[in-house]
Amino acid sequence: MFSAVARYANKMRRHHILLPLAALLATLPLLLHGCSCGHDFGFHLQSWLEAAQQLRHGTLYPHWAWTAAYNAGEPRFVYYPPLSWMLGALLTLLFPISATPAIYTWIAFTAAGFAMHHLARQYTSPNAALLAAALYMANPYMLFNAFERTAYAELLAAAWIPLLLLAVLRKHPTVQGIAIPVALLWLTNAPAAVMACYMLALLAAVRLIAAYRVSKKTFSPKPFPLLLTISTGTVLGLALPAFYLVPAAYERRYVQIAMAIIPNMRFEDNFLFGHTADVPHNVVLHTISLLAVVLLLLTLGTIAVLLYRAPKAGCAQEARASASHQEPGTPGPYLALLTVVIVFLLVPISTPLWRYLPDLAFLQFPWRLLTILSAVLVFAIALLLPRGDRSRKPMLIAAPVCVLALSLLGITLYRQACEATGLPSATAALFSTHHGVPPTDEYTPNEADNDVLRSNDPGYWLTPNPAAFAPGTIPNPAATDPNFSGELPVEQTVSAQAPRHLVLNLAQPETLVLNLRDFPDWRLTRNGTELPAHLQRDDGLLAIALPSGPSTIDIAWHYTLDQQLGIAISACALALLGLTFLRSRKIKDCR
């Protein structure tokens, strides 16, 4: 008996070893060929380096990206969810920068594998769950994000989708089961969180409607407790990341956030097989459209088989349900509904929904819904896999073979070559010399014009004219050529960061201009007294009118009321989450 228990324990724990190894196989192309410098590679790498630098200096939760906008900075970390860039920053501190992208990708693949295994294991055998986890971590859209887009935040967010699916589909949802994946999604990637919350709302609504119509013999939860659990879990899931969400929501009025949905970045420009005036964009859109069609056909076919087989398995399932009301319900119809809705949202006929549903337009690309579709496809495959012990060896062999084959195909199709200046080592070397990087349009303060900002400003200068540029600086080419979109030469971006403490003794009144973008969260004091409103400049830099005589200027980041409120809400939500776990444990002990 002891040996049987030991074998069972080993069987249940083997995925703890096999899934990280499978993720290593999926990452193998990056280890062999080097990193893929995809569309968002530079942005994420700069964020990791910036956050790592601030962590070294004791700033545990950065808000301001100092090197952006040619060292004038931007409030990037106020608006971009923290989990991905904090993870990247920690990896940058622990490992060589050249290895960091591959390690990050391995972590994201591993997390996705464990999440899908956890979902599939509730419905099928350990062997089938293991194969499903392998397929999910190396599914084509995951590889597209990892190799072509290098959308590292969205890549990591894919790990939380299976957890949310399980939370809403299980026969007896729990508050913490819903709250945790909702919170993780918002802390990882805002577009993924938006579409996941809509997925949660859709499935919850269908479950509530079904609860009114289903007989009590099916052991379905009554509608009101189900509604209370799901709504409480959702609210708690939104409250946990309030330290990020509240400032990001409130303070987006201070930046040009609408620049995220300019032409080519709008939903109407990115339906399947769309066409724009931007040729490179059309190439990417054609690639993802073909991938979407393949995934849709596979998903529709798999769910059709699943639904065809469902009536035959109905009697056996009802018998199991009567033996244990913990048995999950049949998810096939819910997966079919999700697939149909995704198909609808990928084509132009869905434009009214994209336009009028709150924040849906900020997904930018409708094909981002393939993150959910990939989870649906793999979950449906897991439900069709055989559950007998005879399938153990074939599945154990199929898992690594599928992962390796898919990852090699993915790197062949999607890998983006790196220029010498775009390699992680070159980016880190440039960062260490304090060269600034271009601004991010959607995080630019409202009154600032990036086309006017000069790239080689000193840390500060004094001038009688508040609008004057620093002497000897090079005009921005975009100021005279609206069509300029090239990269500035490195030698033209040697700028300096504004000092945080400055002592002056002026013979006459002057205007102090700091190479620091004006933003409401900055608190400036002169001789210990807070300064009034600052002078307006077209480039958005801080300009302060100073009288003659001694002036001691101090600049500090001020935690505003919205940020303090967010921290307080998160603390309360964390305490409530702990209470839900204690309550669940007491209920189990009583049983």
C-alpha positions as CSV (number, residue, x, y, z in Angstrom):
1,M,0.0,0.0,0.0
2,F,2.8,2.4,0.9
3,S,4.4,1.8,-2.5
4,A,1.1,2.5,-4.3
5,V,0.8,5.8,-2.4
6,A,4.4,6.7,-3.2
7,R,3.8,5.9,-6.9
8,Y,0.7,8.1,-6.8
9,A,2.6,11.0,-5.2
10,N,5.3,10.7,-7.7
11,K,2.8,10.7,-10.5
12,M,1.1,13.8,-9.2
13,R,4.4,15.7,-8.7
14,R,6.2,14.8,-11.9
15,H,4.8,17.8,-13.7
16,H,6.8,20.0,-11.4
17,I,9.9,18.8,-13.1
18,L,8.6,18.0,-16.6
19,L,6.9,21.4,-17.3
20,P,10.0,23.5,-16.6
21,L,11.9,21.2,-18.8
22,A,9.3,21.5,-21.6
23,A,9.5,25.3,-21.2
24,L,13.3,25.0,-21.6
25,L,12.7,23.1,-24.9
26,A,10.4,25.9,-26.0
27,T,13.0,28.5,-25.2
28,L,15.8,26.5,-26.8
29,P,15.8,28.4,-30.1
30,L,16.6,31.6,-28.2
31,L,19.4,29.9,-26.4
32,L,20.8,28.5,-29.7
33,H,20.3,31.5,-32.0
34,G,20.2,34.4,-29.6
35,C,17.3,36.7,-28.7
36,S,14.7,37.9,-31.1
37,C,14.5,41.7,-31.4
38,G,10.8,41.9,-32.0
39,H,8.5,44.9,-32.2
40,D,8.4,45.8,-28.5
41,F,11.8,44.5,-27.6
42,G,13.6,47.9,-27.1
43,F,10.7,49.3,-25.0
44,H,10.7,46.4,-22.6
45,L,14.5,46.2,-22.3
46,Q,14.7,49.9,-21.6
47,S,12.0,49.5,-18.9
48,W,13.9,46.6,-17.3
49,L,17.2,48.5,-17.2
50,E,15.5,51.7,-15.9
51,A,13.6,49.8,-13.1
52,A,16.7,47.8,-12.2
53,Q,18.8,51.0,-11.9
54,Q,16.2,52.5,-9.5
55,L,16.0,49.3,-7.5
56,R,19.8,49.5,-7.0
57,H,19.3,53.0,-5.6
58,G,16.6,51.9,-3.2
59,T,13.4,52.9,-5.1
60,L,11.4,49.7,-4.5
61,Y,8.4,50.8,-6.7
62,P,9.5,53.2,-9.5
63,H,7.0,55.6,-11.0
64,W,9.2,57.8,-13.3
65,A,11.3,56.6,-16.2
66,W,14.3,59.0,-16.0
67,T,16.0,58.2,-19.3
68,A,13.0,58.5,-21.5
69,A,12.4,61.7,-23.5
70,Y,16.2,62.2,-23.7
71,N,16.6,62.2,-19.9
72,A,13.6,64.5,-19.4
73,G,11.7,61.5,-18.3
74,E,8.1,60.2,-18.4
75,P,5.7,58.7,-15.9
76,R,5.8,55.3,-17.7
77,F,5.6,53.2,-14.6
78,V,2.5,55.0,-13.3
79,Y,0.5,53.6,-16.3
80,Y,2.3,50.4,-17.3
81,P,1.3,47.4,-15.1
82,P,4.3,46.5,-12.8
83,L,4.5,42.7,-12.9
84,S,6.4,42.3,-16.2
85,W,8.9,45.2,-15.8
86,M,9.5,44.3,-12.1
87,L,10.3,40.7,-13.1
88,G,12.5,41.9,-15.9
89,A,14.3,44.3,-13.6
90,L,15.0,41.6,-11.0
91,L,16.3,39.3,-13.7
92,T,18.5,42.1,-15.0
93,L,20.0,42.4,-11.5
94,L,20.6,38.7,-11.2
95,F,21.7,37.6,-14.6
96,P,23.8,39.0,-17.6
97,I,21.6,41.2,-19.7
98,S,22.2,39.1,-22.8
99,A,20.5,36.1,-21.0
100,T,17.6,38.0,-19.5
101,P,15.1,37.9,-22.4
102,A,15.5,34.1,-22.7
103,I,15.1,33.6,-19.0
104,Y,12.0,35.8,-18.9
105,T,10.5,33.9,-21.8
106,W,11.2,30.6,-20.0
107,I,9.5,31.9,-16.9
108,A,6.5,33.0,-18.9
109,F,6.3,29.6,-20.7
110,T,6.6,27.7,-17.4
111,A,3.9,29.8,-15.7
112,A,1.6,29.2,-18.7
113,G,2.2,25.5,-18.6
114,F,1.5,25.2,-14.9
115,A,-1.7,27.2,-15.3
116,M,-3.1,25.1,-18.1
117,H,-2.1,21.9,-16.2
118,H,-4.1,23.2,-13.2
119,L,-7.1,23.8,-15.4
120,A,-7.0,20.6,-17.4
121,R,-6.2,18.5,-14.4
122,Q,-9.7,19.3,-13.0
123,Y,-11.3,17.7,-16.0
124,T,-9.0,15.0,-17.3
125,S,-6.1,12.6,-16.4
126,P,-2.6,13.7,-15.3
127,N,-1.2,12.5,-18.6
128,A,-3.7,14.5,-20.7
129,A,-3.2,17.6,-18.5
130,L,0.6,17.3,-19.0
131,L,0.2,17.2,-22.8
132,A,-2.2,20.1,-22.7
133,A,0.2,22.2,-20.6
134,A,3.0,21.5,-23.2
135,L,0.7,22.5,-26.1
136,Y,-0.4,25.7,-24.4
137,M,3.1,26.9,-23.5
138,A,4.2,26.4,-27.2
139,N,1.0,27.3,-29.0
140,P,1.5,29.4,-32.1
141,Y,0.2,32.6,-30.7
142,M,2.3,32.3,-27.6
143,L,5.4,31.9,-29.9
144,F,4.2,34.8,-32.1
145,N,4.2,37.0,-29.0
146,A,7.6,35.6,-27.8
147,F,9.5,35.8,-31.1
148,E,7.9,38.3,-33.4
149,R,6.3,40.8,-31.1
150,T,8.4,40.2,-28.0
151,A,5.3,41.5,-26.2
152,Y,6.6,40.3,-22.9
153,A,3.8,41.6,-20.7
154,E,1.1,40.0,-22.9
155,L,3.2,36.8,-23.0
156,L,3.2,36.6,-19.2
157,A,-0.5,37.5,-19.0
158,A,-1.3,34.4,-21.0
159,A,-0.5,32.4,-17.9
160,W,-3.4,33.8,-16.0
161,I,-6.1,33.1,-18.6
162,P,-6.5,29.4,-17.8
163,L,-6.8,30.2,-14.1
164,L,-9.7,32.6,-14.8
165,L,-11.4,30.1,-17.0
166,L,-11.2,27.5,-14.3
167,A,-12.5,30.0,-11.7
168,V,-15.6,30.9,-13.6
169,L,-16.4,27.4,-15.1
170,R,-16.0,25.3,-11.9
171,K,-19.2,24.1,-10.5
172,H,-18.7,26.0,-7.3
173,P,-16.7,29.2,-8.0
174,T,-14.9,30.8,-5.1
175,V,-14.1,34.4,-4.3
176,Q,-10.4,33.9,-4.1
177,G,-10.4,31.7,-7.2
178,I,-11.8,34.7,-9.3
179,A,-10.0,37.5,-7.5
180,I,-6.4,36.2,-7.9
181,P,-6.3,35.8,-11.7
182,V,-8.2,39.1,-12.2
183,A,-5.6,40.8,-10.0
184,L,-2.7,39.1,-11.7
185,L,-4.0,40.1,-15.2
186,W,-4.4,43.8,-14.2
187,L,-0.9,43.7,-12.7
188,T,0.6,42.2,-15.9
189,N,-1.0,43.6,-19.0
190,A,-4.0,46.0,-19.3
191,P,-5.3,44.9,-22.7
192,A,-5.2,41.2,-21.6
193,A,-7.0,42.3,-18.4
194,V,-9.7,44.1,-20.3
195,M,-10.5,41.2,-22.6
196,A,-10.3,38.7,-19.7
197,C,-12.8,40.7,-17.7
198,Y,-15.2,40.8,-20.6
199,M,-14.7,37.0,-20.9
200,L,-15.5,36.7,-17.2
201,A,-18.6,38.8,-17.6
202,L,-19.9,36.9,-20.6
203,L,-19.4,33.4,-19.0
204,A,-20.8,34.6,-15.7
205,A,-23.9,36.0,-17.4
206,V,-24.5,32.7,-19.2
207,R,-24.0,30.7,-16.0
208,L,-26.5,32.9,-14.2
209,I,-29.1,32.5,-16.9
210,A,-28.5,28.7,-16.9
211,A,-28.8,28.6,-13.2
212,Y,-32.4,29.7,-13.4
213,R,-33.3,27.1,-15.9
214,V,-31.4,24.0,-14.7
215,S,-33.1,21.5,-12.4
216,K,-32.0,21.1,-8.8
217,K,-30.9,17.6,-9.6
218,T,-27.8,18.8,-11.4
219,F,-26.4,20.3,-8.2
220,S,-25.9,23.6,-9.8
221,P,-25.4,26.6,-7.4
222,K,-28.5,28.8,-6.9
223,P,-28.4,32.0,-8.9
224,F,-28.0,34.5,-6.1
225,P,-25.0,32.8,-4.3
226,L,-23.4,32.4,-7.7
227,L,-23.9,36.1,-8.5
228,L,-22.6,37.1,-5.1
229,T,-19.5,35.0,-5.4
230,I,-18.5,36.1,-8.9
231,S,-19.2,39.8,-8.2
232,T,-17.4,39.7,-4.9
233,G,-14.4,38.0,-6.5
234,T,-14.3,40.5,-9.4
235,V,-14.5,43.5,-7.0
236,L,-11.8,42.0,-4.8
237,G,-9.7,41.2,-7.9
238,L,-9.9,44.9,-9.0
239,A,-9.2,46.1,-5.4
240,L,-6.0,44.0,-5.0
241,P,-4.0,45.9,-7.7
242,A,-5.6,49.3,-6.7
243,F,-2.1,50.6,-5.8
244,Y,-1.5,50.6,-9.6
245,L,-5.0,50.8,-11.0
246,V,-6.3,53.9,-9.1
247,P,-3.4,56.2,-10.1
248,A,-3.3,54.8,-13.6
249,A,-7.0,55.4,-14.1
250,Y,-7.1,58.8,-12.4
251,E,-3.8,60.3,-13.7
252,R,-4.3,59.3,-17.3
253,R,-5.9,62.7,-17.7
254,Y,-2.4,64.1,-17.3
255,V,-0.9,62.4,-20.4
256,Q,-1.6,61.9,-24.0
257,I,-3.0,58.4,-23.5
258,A,-5.1,58.6,-26.7
259,M,-1.8,58.4,-28.7
260,A,-2.0,54.7,-28.1
261,I,-4.8,54.4,-30.6
262,I,-3.5,56.6,-33.5
263,P,-3.9,55.3,-37.1
264,N,-2.5,51.8,-37.6
265,M,-2.9,51.2,-33.9
266,R,-6.7,51.4,-33.9
267,F,-9.0,48.4,-33.8
268,E,-10.6,49.4,-37.1
269,D,-7.2,49.1,-38.8
270,N,-6.5,45.7,-37.4
271,F,-9.4,43.4,-38.2
272,L,-8.3,40.2,-40.0
273,F,-6.7,40.8,-43.4
274,G,-7.1,44.5,-43.1
275,H,-5.1,46.9,-45.2
276,T,-3.5,50.3,-44.3
277,A,-1.0,52.7,-45.9
278,D,1.8,51.2,-43.8
279,V,3.4,48.3,-45.7
280,P,5.4,46.8,-42.8
281,H,2.2,46.9,-40.7
282,N,0.3,45.1,-43.4
283,V,2.9,42.4,-43.5
284,V,2.5,41.8,-39.7
285,L,-1.3,41.9,-40.0
286,H,-1.3,39.4,-42.9
287,T,0.9,37.0,-40.8
288,I,-1.3,37.2,-37.7
289,S,-4.5,36.9,-39.9
290,L,-3.2,33.6,-41.3
291,L,-2.4,32.4,-37.8
292,A,-5.8,33.4,-36.6
293,V,-7.6,31.5,-39.3
294,V,-5.6,28.4,-38.5
295,L,-6.3,28.7,-34.8
296,L,-10.0,29.4,-35.5
297,L,-10.4,26.4,-37.7
298,L,-8.6,24.1,-35.3
299,T,-10.7,25.4,-32.4
300,L,-14.0,25.1,-34.2
301,G,-13.2,21.6,-35.3
302,T,-12.1,20.5,-31.9
303,I,-15.2,21.9,-30.2
304,A,-17.5,20.4,-32.8
305,V,-16.0,16.9,-32.0
306,L,-16.3,17.7,-28.3
307,L,-19.9,18.7,-28.5
308,Y,-20.7,15.6,-30.7
309,R,-19.2,13.3,-28.1
310,A,-20.8,15.1,-25.2
311,P,-24.3,13.4,-25.4
312,K,-22.7,10.0,-25.4
313,A,-20.8,10.8,-22.3
314,G,-23.8,12.5,-20.6
315,C,-25.1,9.5,-18.7
316,A,-21.7,8.6,-17.2
317,Q,-21.0,12.2,-16.3
318,E,-24.4,12.5,-14.6
319,A,-23.5,9.4,-12.5
320,R,-20.2,10.9,-11.5
321,A,-21.9,14.2,-10.7
322,S,-24.4,12.5,-8.4
323,A,-21.5,10.8,-6.6
324,S,-19.6,14.0,-6.0
325,H,-20.9,17.5,-6.4
326,Q,-17.3,18.7,-6.7
327,E,-17.1,17.3,-10.2
328,P,-16.8,20.2,-12.7
329,G,-19.6,20.7,-15.2
330,T,-19.3,20.3,-18.9
331,P,-17.4,23.2,-20.3
332,G,-17.9,22.5,-24.0
333,P,-20.9,24.9,-24.6
334,Y,-19.0,27.7,-22.8
335,L,-15.9,27.1,-25.0
336,A,-18.1,27.1,-28.1
337,L,-19.7,30.4,-27.1
338,L,-16.3,32.0,-26.4
339,T,-15.1,30.9,-29.8
340,V,-18.1,32.3,-31.7
341,V,-17.8,35.6,-29.9
342,I,-14.1,35.8,-30.7
343,V,-14.8,35.1,-34.4
344,F,-17.3,37.9,-34.4
345,L,-14.9,40.4,-32.8
346,L,-12.2,39.7,-35.3
347,V,-14.2,41.0,-38.3
348,P,-15.4,44.5,-39.1
349,I,-19.1,43.8,-38.4
350,S,-18.3,44.0,-34.7
351,T,-17.2,47.7,-35.0
352,P,-20.1,49.0,-32.8
353,L,-19.0,46.8,-29.9
354,W,-15.4,47.9,-30.2
355,R,-16.5,51.6,-30.3
356,Y,-19.0,51.7,-27.5
357,L,-18.0,49.0,-24.9
358,P,-15.8,50.7,-22.2
359,D,-12.0,50.6,-22.9
360,L,-12.4,47.9,-25.5
361,A,-10.8,50.1,-28.1
362,F,-7.6,50.3,-26.1
363,L,-7.0,46.6,-27.0
364,Q,-5.8,48.2,-30.3
365,F,-5.6,44.9,-32.1
366,P,-8.6,42.6,-32.1
367,W,-6.3,39.7,-32.8
368,R,-5.1,40.0,-29.2
369,L,-8.1,37.9,-28.4
370,L,-6.1,34.9,-29.7
371,T,-4.6,34.7,-26.2
372,I,-8.1,33.6,-25.0
373,L,-8.7,31.5,-28.2
374,S,-5.4,29.6,-27.6
375,A,-6.4,28.7,-24.1
376,V,-9.9,27.6,-25.4
377,L,-8.3,25.4,-28.1
378,V,-5.8,23.7,-25.9
379,F,-8.4,23.1,-23.1
380,A,-10.8,21.6,-25.7
381,I,-8.0,19.3,-26.9
382,A,-7.4,18.2,-23.3
383,L,-11.0,17.3,-22.9
384,L,-10.8,15.0,-26.0
385,L,-7.6,13.2,-25.0
386,P,-7.9,9.6,-23.7
387,R,-7.7,9.1,-20.0
388,G,-6.6,5.5,-19.7
389,D,-3.2,4.4,-18.4
390,R,-2.4,3.0,-21.9
391,S,-2.0,6.5,-23.2
392,R,0.6,7.4,-20.6
393,K,3.7,6.7,-22.7
394,P,2.4,8.2,-26.0
395,M,1.5,11.4,-24.2
396,L,4.8,11.6,-22.4
397,I,6.6,11.2,-25.7
398,A,4.2,13.6,-27.5
399,A,4.6,16.5,-25.0
400,P,8.4,17.2,-25.6
401,V,8.1,16.4,-29.3
402,C,5.3,18.9,-29.8
403,V,7.0,21.6,-27.8
404,L,10.3,21.3,-29.7
405,A,8.6,21.0,-33.1
406,L,6.3,24.0,-32.5
407,S,9.1,26.2,-31.1
408,L,11.4,25.4,-34.0
409,L,8.6,26.3,-36.4
410,G,7.9,29.4,-34.4
411,I,11.4,30.7,-34.4
412,T,11.6,30.0,-38.2
413,L,8.5,31.9,-38.9
414,Y,8.6,34.7,-36.4
415,R,12.2,35.4,-35.3
416,Q,13.2,39.1,-35.8
417,A,16.9,39.8,-36.5
418,C,18.7,42.1,-34.2
419,E,20.8,45.1,-35.4
420,A,24.1,45.5,-33.6
421,T,22.8,48.6,-31.7
422,G,19.6,46.7,-30.7
423,L,21.3,43.8,-28.9
424,P,20.8,43.7,-25.1
425,S,24.5,44.2,-24.4
426,A,24.6,47.3,-26.7
427,T,21.4,48.7,-25.2
428,A,22.8,48.2,-21.6
429,A,26.1,49.8,-22.6
430,L,24.3,52.8,-24.0
431,F,22.1,53.0,-20.9
432,S,25.2,53.0,-18.6
433,T,26.6,56.1,-20.4
434,H,23.3,58.0,-19.6
435,H,22.2,58.5,-23.1
436,G,18.6,59.3,-23.2
437,V,16.0,57.4,-25.3
438,P,13.1,58.7,-27.3
439,P,9.8,59.5,-25.5
440,T,6.8,57.2,-25.5
441,D,3.9,59.2,-27.1
442,E,1.1,57.9,-24.9
443,Y,3.0,58.7,-21.7
444,T,4.0,62.2,-22.7
445,P,2.4,64.9,-20.5
446,N,-0.5,66.8,-22.1
447,E,1.2,70.1,-22.7
448,A,4.4,68.7,-24.0
449,D,5.3,68.4,-27.7
450,N,7.8,65.7,-28.5
451,D,8.5,67.2,-31.9
452,V,10.0,70.3,-30.2
453,L,12.0,68.5,-27.4
454,R,15.7,68.6,-28.1
455,S,17.8,65.5,-27.5
456,N,21.0,67.0,-26.1
457,D,19.7,69.3,-23.4
458,P,21.9,69.9,-20.3
459,G,20.5,69.0,-16.8
460,Y,19.5,72.7,-16.4
461,W,20.1,76.2,-17.6
462,L,19.3,79.8,-16.7
463,T,17.7,82.2,-19.1
464,P,15.7,85.5,-19.1
465,N,13.3,84.0,-21.6
466,P,11.1,81.1,-20.3
467,A,10.7,79.7,-23.9
468,A,14.4,79.7,-24.8
469,F,16.2,76.6,-25.6
470,A,19.5,75.7,-24.0
471,P,22.5,77.3,-25.8
472,G,24.4,75.0,-28.2
473,T,21.7,72.4,-28.5
474,I,20.6,70.8,-31.8
475,P,17.0,71.5,-33.0
476,N,14.8,68.5,-33.3
477,P,14.5,67.5,-37.0
478,A,10.8,66.8,-36.5
479,A,10.3,70.5,-35.6
480,T,11.0,71.4,-39.3
481,D,10.2,68.2,-41.1
482,P,6.8,66.7,-40.1
483,N,7.6,63.5,-42.0
484,F,10.8,62.8,-40.0
485,S,10.5,59.5,-38.3
486,G,14.1,58.2,-38.2
487,E,16.3,57.6,-35.3
488,L,18.6,60.4,-34.2
489,P,22.4,59.7,-34.3
490,V,23.7,58.6,-30.9
491,E,26.1,61.5,-30.7
492,Q,23.1,63.9,-30.8
493,T,21.4,62.3,-27.8
494,V,24.0,63.1,-25.2
495,S,21.8,64.8,-22.6
496,A,21.8,65.1,-18.9
497,Q,19.3,64.5,-16.2
498,A,18.0,67.3,-14.0
499,P,19.5,67.5,-10.5
500,R,17.2,66.7,-7.6
501,H,18.9,69.3,-5.4
502,L,20.3,72.6,-6.7
503,V,21.9,75.6,-5.0
504,L,22.0,78.9,-6.9
505,N,22.9,82.5,-6.0
506,L,21.4,84.8,-8.7
507,A,22.5,88.4,-9.3
508,Q,19.2,89.1,-11.1
509,P,15.9,87.4,-11.6
510,E,16.2,84.4,-14.0
511,T,14.2,81.5,-15.3
512,L,15.5,78.1,-14.3
513,V,14.7,75.4,-16.9
514,L,15.2,71.8,-15.9
515,N,15.6,68.9,-18.2
516,L,12.6,67.3,-16.5
517,R,9.1,67.0,-17.9
518,D,6.5,68.9,-15.9
519,F,4.1,66.5,-14.2
520,P,1.6,67.1,-11.3
521,D,3.3,64.5,-9.1
522,W,6.5,66.6,-8.8
523,R,6.8,68.7,-5.7
524,L,9.3,71.6,-6.1
525,T,10.4,73.7,-3.2
526,R,12.6,76.8,-3.0
527,N,14.3,77.5,0.3
528,G,11.9,75.0,1.9
529,T,8.7,76.7,0.5
530,E,6.6,74.9,-2.2
531,L,6.8,76.7,-5.5
532,P,3.6,77.8,-7.2
533,A,2.5,76.8,-10.8
534,H,5.4,76.4,-13.2
535,L,5.9,78.3,-16.5
536,Q,4.6,76.7,-19.6
537,R,7.0,75.5,-22.4
538,D,6.3,73.8,-25.7
539,D,8.7,71.0,-25.0
540,G,7.0,70.3,-21.6
541,L,10.2,71.0,-19.5
542,L,9.9,72.4,-16.0
543,A,10.5,76.2,-16.0
544,I,10.6,78.2,-12.7
545,A,10.9,81.9,-12.3
546,L,13.5,82.7,-9.6
547,P,14.2,86.0,-7.9
548,S,17.7,87.3,-7.3
549,G,19.5,86.1,-4.3
550,P,20.2,82.6,-2.9
551,S,17.8,79.7,-4.0
552,T,18.0,76.1,-2.8
553,I,15.8,74.1,-5.2
554,D,14.6,70.6,-4.2
555,I,12.6,68.2,-6.4
556,A,10.8,65.2,-5.0
557,W,8.2,62.8,-6.2
558,H,5.0,63.4,-4.3
559,Y,2.6,60.6,-3.5
560,T,-0.7,62.1,-4.4
561,L,-4.1,61.4,-2.8
562,D,-5.0,58.9,-5.6
563,Q,-1.8,57.0,-5.0
564,Q,-2.3,56.9,-1.2
565,L,-5.9,55.8,-1.7
566,G,-4.8,53.0,-4.1
567,I,-2.3,51.7,-1.6
568,A,-4.9,51.7,1.2
569,I,-7.4,49.9,-0.9
570,S,-4.9,47.2,-1.9
571,A,-3.9,46.7,1.8
572,C,-7.6,46.3,2.8
573,A,-8.2,43.9,-0.2
574,L,-5.1,41.8,0.8
575,A,-6.5,41.5,4.3
576,L,-9.9,40.4,2.9
577,L,-8.2,37.9,0.6
578,G,-6.5,36.4,3.6
579,L,-9.8,36.1,5.4
580,T,-11.4,34.3,2.5
581,F,-8.6,31.7,2.6
582,L,-9.1,31.3,6.4
583,R,-12.8,30.8,5.9
584,S,-12.3,28.2,3.2
585,R,-9.9,26.3,5.4
586,K,-12.4,26.3,8.3
587,I,-15.2,25.0,6.0
588,K,-12.9,22.2,4.7
589,D,-12.0,21.3,8.3
590,C,-15.7,21.1,9.3
591,R,-16.4,18.8,6.5
